[in-house]
Amino acid sequence: MDLQLRNKRALVTGSSRGLGYSIARILALEGCRVAINGRNTQTISEAARNLVTETHADIIPLTGDVGHPEVPNSLVEQTVQSFGGLDLLVTNAGGPPSGKFESFDDPAWQKAIDLCLISHVRLIRAALPYLRQSECASVVTMTSYSVKQPIPNLVLSNSIRAATVGLTKSLSLELGAEGIRFNSILPGWTLTERVVELLSYRAMTNGTSLDEEITRQAKDSALGRMARPEEAANAVVFLLSPVASYITGVMLTIDGGTYKGTL
């Protein structure tokens, strides 16, 4: 299937590794021009070199922490200056730290809110003038299946990502008449660096090994394994593409059947 993405202009934040990198990679393989972003200049530059080598696409690396107030607008402006506009936006950020409710004070909550909610708000707000000029404007917010089924020891993520889902659904209704689509991906346990960090924390808490925690977590999936990053990325790229032109306001869980509910 031709996803009709050739020469479309995309910004994918939080894309130096993990799901963000996989999304950028598949967009590039489909012919998109892609701006990628990470907090470390060396890491994001290396990611860009790897993508160019593999895909021969037009890739630009942008450094900045999307949790900082000035960064989202700067990322959008740099993307537009390089590509002449913006068609596709993936708002993705690293997650807040693991821990139980009583282990976090107000500053920890505020930092998590800035990273996991307000960064999406700022990115979308900065991008809207350019998305309105696109004939195929599409936004995907990256959240987690924890908005449907909370994950132990992730109270910050469980709480705040649910607000991002509410934002996404609201914007799909508010801006649908302008032809801008908004969807959210709710990934489950995927073999990324972030998941290794989370399961390492769980292993430390439980007095187990990382391998034991990976095996135990994989058993929660109906498929008996964790996802590969490209499996979630494929769904993101499809939702972004013009082929999915009548899909908006969808909260798509990609968890191999880990979530046991019916809604």
Helices and strands as residue ranges (DSSP letters): E 9-12, H 18-29, E 33-38, H 41-55, E 59-63, H 71-83, E 88-91, G 101-103, H 106-113, I 114-118, H 119-131, E 138-142, G 145-147, H 155-175, G 176-178, E 181-187, H 193-206, H 210-218, H 229-240, G 242-244, E 251-254
